[in-house]
Amino acid sequence: MSNNVRLASHFLRDLERIEVGVWNKFYKYATDEVSGSCGIDVRERKFLSVLMASKLDILALNRVIGLGLGEPATDKQIENIVSFYKKAGVPRFFVQLHPLAQPESLPEMLTGQGFSHYNNWVKLYRKIDDPLPEPAELEIKEIGPEEGNAFAEIVATGFDWPDSIIPMISSTIGKPGWHFYMAYDEGAPIATGANYIDGRYCWIDFAATLSKHRGKGAQTALAVRRIEDAGKLGCKWLVVETAEQTAEKDAPSYRNMIRLGFNIAYVRPNYIMRF
């Protein structure tokens, strides 16, 4: 294997490792009250995160990231994961497969245990110093815990998540490594976005805009500010995951990221289990 291939593999693993670490921390910051109301639990190993919010039927919050990446997956491991969700009463969850996941037969192992292919997410990246578009003239501020509920309410509304998720999101604001931003139009908060800094990488997420304010360029303005701030903190790369754009399903977040200069690192198939 050439050095270039080794570097590429390392980079692809890093992009997944960051997401695993971010979500592990996000779940662990939940208070006891939030953990109880949302059914929060998380199991982690190197490169692996098994995320559960058993009282919320939201696939983004009930999923497995990194299976087969740190070490080859086994049938027994898959059985244990299925049992973990089933015992908690989760109606459905999915496993997201990295292209370097081992063994190569892992998709067949999943389907053999009752999983089926659901859809794909796309992992995207860009260099921090690539050119940026001109942002809209909106006020963008990095916020603290005092504006946490307003931030979380926009995210919950934008993603059509239940209000019970609001305390879970707001509890992360102010924690190490996290940076949260809001866009304002005439003084009113209309959109959100967040960064998590991990060495030379910046993971971005929680991009949501209130429906009546879409089309004003809030997400572009938020992205430009967050990318500039990440560069000041020494980051070299940005990473994000979105739904895949297909002929059957529109993915506005994907289009936004491509417009901002992001490139596809890999497509990640999601295998769903329903009980």
SULTA-V698977 format. One record per backbone hydrogen bond with DSSP energy under -0.5 kcal/mol. NH is the residue of the N-H (numbers start at 1). CO is the residue of the C=O. If there is no record, write none. Layout:
BEGIN
nh->{NH,NH}
co->{CO,CO}
END
This chain:
BEGIN
nh->{6,7,8,9,10,11,12,13,14,15,16,17,18,19,20,21,22,23,24,25,26,27,28,29,30,35,36,37,38,39,40,41,43,45,48,49,50,51,51,52,54,55,56,58,61,62,62,63,64,65,66,69,70,73,78,79,80,81,82,83,84,85,86,87,88,89,89,90,93,94,95,96,97,97,98,101,102,106,109,110,111,112,113,113,114,115,116,118,119,121,122,123,124,124,125,126,128,130,136,138,139,141,143,143,147,148,151,152,153,154,155,156,157,158,159,160,161,165,166,169,170,171,172,173,175,178,179,180,181,182,183,184,185,188,190,191,192,193,194,195,196,197,198,198,201,202,203,204,205,208,208,210,213,214,216,221,222,223,224,225,226,227,228,229,230,231,232,233,234,235,236,237,238,239,240,242,244,246,246,255,256,257,258,259,260,261,262,263,265,266,268,269,270,271,271,272,272,273,275}
co->{2,3,4,5,6,7,8,9,10,11,12,13,14,15,16,17,18,19,20,21,22,23,24,25,27,31,32,33,34,35,35,52,50,48,45,65,43,49,63,41,39,38,53,56,58,58,59,51,94,49,96,66,66,102,74,75,76,77,78,79,80,81,82,83,84,85,86,85,273,62,271,64,95,269,96,98,68,103,105,106,107,108,109,110,111,110,272,270,270,268,242,266,122,240,263,238,236,127,217,136,184,182,141,180,144,145,147,148,149,150,151,152,153,154,155,157,156,162,163,165,166,167,169,170,172,175,195,143,193,141,191,139,188,185,183,183,208,181,205,179,203,177,196,201,198,237,196,239,194,192,206,190,210,211,213,217,218,219,220,221,222,223,224,225,226,227,228,229,231,230,200,200,126,202,124,122,120,244,249,251,252,253,254,255,256,258,257,125,123,123,121,267,119,95,269,116,270,93,91}
END
